[in-house]
């Protein structure tokens, strides 16, 4: 704070020197000197307004970013889809597919409007550029061994039963879901 007060006093002296209350006739050299000093004053003013960090690091001490091939401790993803919008569902399933292709595990939980994906007679919207529906991608993932569950609140509140679900989709059990979410190396994604 003290340095800002000192700077302000110096600034005011400079301003009074170059912009006195009385008009003076100035030459081109005087004007250039005033402009140079004004730029310097402005730079100092901006520098004083920037926050000062106690742990600031000098530019020469900044290290280069580490390699982008860092160790990936992620074992897999737990993907929760609650969105009714087919494009959002599709993106969740495209990313899930890419994750499986990269050798990671995927577990999918469908809740709320997202649970409609698991119904046998749900409306399918074909999305470009894959020319597939979210339901088709979900079936592809299940064929690759991905576990798909609906939340336990979905069926009773939708007026449906397990018989209305596509083959392979089960009802999630909250204690098991909680355990899976806490597993080492599992990241949660919600759509």
N, C-alpha and C positions, 0 to 999 in steps of 0.2 A: 504494500500500500504506500509505503514511504517513497519508493521509486516513482510511483505514479504522481504523487504530489510534487516531487522535485521536477519531474518532466513537465508538469502543467505550468510551473513557475517559469521554466526555461522557455516553454512554448509561448507564454504570454509576453515575455521580453522580446522574443523574435517577432511576434505579431506587431507589437508596438513599434519596433524598429522599422519594419518594412511597411506598415500601414499606419502611419501616425495620424492623429486627428486633423492636422493641417495638411492641405494639399501641397505637394512639392512637385517641381518639374523634374522628371526622371529621363535619363538617357536610355538607349537600347541596351547598353551593358548593365545598367542598374536593373532593368526589367528582367534580363536573363538571370542575374544573380538572385533576384527575388524568386523567380520561378524555380531555380535549382534548390534554393533553401525551402521553398514551400513543398516541393516533392520530398525532401529529406524530412521535413517536419511531419508530413502526412504519413510517411513510412514509419516514423517513430511512434506516431499516434496509433496507428494500426497495430504495431507490435506491442504497445502497452495495453491495448484492449484485449489481446489474445490471452486465454487462460494460461496460467503458469502451473506446471505440474512439478511437485516435489521430486518425483522420480523421472524427470525428463532425461532423455538419452541424447547425447551429442550425435549429430548426423554420422560422424565417422565410426560410432559404436554400433550403429544399426546393422543387424546381420541380414543377409539375403534370405528370402523365403526358402524353406526346406523343399526338398524334392516333392513333386506331386505324387510320387509313388509311395506314400506313407503306408505304414502297416494298417490294414483294415481288420479291426477286431469284430466287425459286425458278422454275426452268424446268420442273421435273417431279419425279416420284417414281419410285424404284426400289423395288418392293414384293416382299418375299420372304415366301412363305406356306409354312410348315412344319407347321402345325397340322392335325390330323385332324378336330377339332371343327367341324361345319358352321356353327355360329353364328359362330365366330371367322373362318372362311373368308368367310362372308357379309359380315361387317362390313368385312373387308379389301377386298372387292370393291365394297361400297357406297361406301366412302370413295374408292376408285379411280375409280368412276363419277362421283362428285361432282367429283373433281379434273379429270377429262376435260371435264366440263361447264363448268368454270371456265377452260378453255382451256390447261391444263397437260398435259404429256406423262406417260404412265405406261408403265412396263416391268415385267413380272411374271416372277418366277422361282419355280417350284414345286419344293420339295425335300421329301424324306422323305415322311411321310404326306400332306403338302399336294400332292405330285405326283399322288396319286390323282385329283385334279380333272381332270387332263389325259387320263385314260384313257377310251376310248370306252364301256366298259361299267362305269363307276363308279356306285356307289350314290348316288342323288339324294335329298336331303331338302328338301322344300318349306318355306320359311321365311316367316313372317308378318312384317310386313304386306304385303310385296311379292308373296307367293304365287309365289315363284321359288326355284329351287335355286341354290347357288353356281355350279354348272356353267352354268346359264342366264345368270347375270350375266357369267361368264367369256366365254361365246359372244357376248354383247352387246358387251362391251369389245373383243373381237377383231374384231367387225364394224365397230367404230369405228377400227380401225387399231392397237390396242394389241398390242405384241409380247409373246407368252407363250412362256416356255421352261421346260423341266424341267432340273434339275441333271444333269450328266453321270454321276453315280453312281446316279441313280434307276433307270433302265431295267435296267442289268445286275444290280443287286442286288435288283430286284423280279422278275426273270425275264421281263421284257417287252422288246419291240423298238419301234422307231419306228412300226411298223405298228399298234401298239396305241393310239397317241396320237390324239386328236381332230385333225381337219384344221386346219392352221395352227400347231400347237404344234411347236416345234423343240427340239433339245438344245442347251443353253448351252455355250459355249466359255469356260473360265476366264479366259484373257487378255482376251477381249472384255468379260466381266462386270466384271473388275477395272477396265478402262478406263472403262466406263459409270459405275461407282460413284464414280470420281474426277472425273467431268465437273463443270464449274462449274454451279452452280444445281440440282444433283440431290440430293434428300434420300432417305435410306434409311429405309424402314419395314419392320419385320418382324412377322409375325403367325404 
